[in-house]
């Protein structure tokens, strides 16, 4: 199976999400469209084009991560062996997320934290602490 570039793809169209941006702003709306480097987000009556490099994380329902999944990434230390591990993720805005690693793609991680799912661009991560050893 080929490696997915992003967890957030066309399957997320129509999904309500909360988007935390690297500048501290938050947008809450519905994903209207998805491209490799941008997301179209409907917020009330306005359409936002959100660039993925500006995203700290997307908050979705835990079930929206659709179970555990990973693909083999030859150029990455974090691979399928780590799916299911309890992790602590420190983001570039100093926010810590503590949960379970559920999905890995080339550019994003899916973390379940209680009843929420977080899809995090790897570019927004300072470190991941694996807590299962």
N, C-alpha and C positions, 0 to 999 in steps of 0.2 A: 504494500500500500504506500503511495507517495506521501511525503511529508507535507502537511498543511503549513502554509505560511502563517496563517492567523486562525485563532479559534473563532473570532467574530467574522462570520462570512454571511452569505445570502440567507442562510437558515435563520438568522437573527432579525430579518426584516419584519416589522410589525411588533417587535418586542419592546416593552417598556423597560427603560434602563435609567440609572443614575450615573452620570459621568463626572469623575473628579479630574480636574485639569491641573497641570503642573504649576499654574500661577495661583492656585487656591480656589478658583471659581468652581462651582458645581452646576451642571445642567441636568435637568430631569425631563425626559421626553420619550419619544418612540423612534426607534431606528427606521428610517425611511429608505435608505439605500446604503450599500456597502461597496467600497472599492479597496484596492490593496493598501493605499496610503491615507484614505479618508473614510469618514462615516457621515452620512446624511442623517441629521437628527431633527425631528419635528418637536419644537418646544412651543406649546400653545399654538399660535398661528404663524410662528416664524420657523424658517428652515435654517439650521446651522450646518455648515460644513466643518467638521471637526477633524483636524489632522492627527493621525495616530501618535506622532511624536510629541504631541501636546497633552496626551492622556496619562494621568497617574494610574487610573483603573476604571473599569466599568463595573458597577454593582448590578447584579441580576439575582433572580431566585436561585437557590442552590440546585434545584432540579433542572435549571436551564443549562447546567454544565453537562447534562446528558450522560452521567456515569463517568467512570474512569477511562482515560484514553491517553495514549502517547504514541509518538512515532519515533523511530530511530533517527537521531541527529548525529552525524559523524563529527561535526565541528563544534560540539557542545559537551560540557561536562555533565550537565543535567539531562538525563535521558530516561528511558522507560523504567529503569531499575528504581527510580525515585518516586514514581506514581504511587500514591497511597501513604507516603510518609507524612508525618506531622511536621509542619514547617513554621518557621517564623520568617517573615519577609519584611525587610526594611526598605521603604521607598525613598525616592530622592527628596520628598517633602518631609522626611523623618517620621512618617506614619508607619506603625508596625501592624501587620496583619498576621494573626496566629490561626492556623487552620490546617487543612489537609490538602496536599497537592493532588489535583484530580486530572488535569490535562496539561499537556505540553505541546506547543507547536514551535515552528522555527522562531517566531517573534513574540509569542505570548505564553503566559502561564495561567492556568485556571486553578484557583484556590477556593475550597469550601470553608467558610467560617460560620459555624452554627447553621442558621437557616438561610444564609445568603451565599451567593457565588460572586467571586471577584475575578475578572479577566484583566490581567496586568501585562502591559507591554514590558518586555524584558529591559527596554531602555529606561524604564522608570524604577528599576530595582537596583539598590546598592548591594545588598547581599541576601542570600537565603541560608538560614540556619536549619539543618536537618535535625529533627528531634527524635529519631527512632533508634538511634544507636544504643 
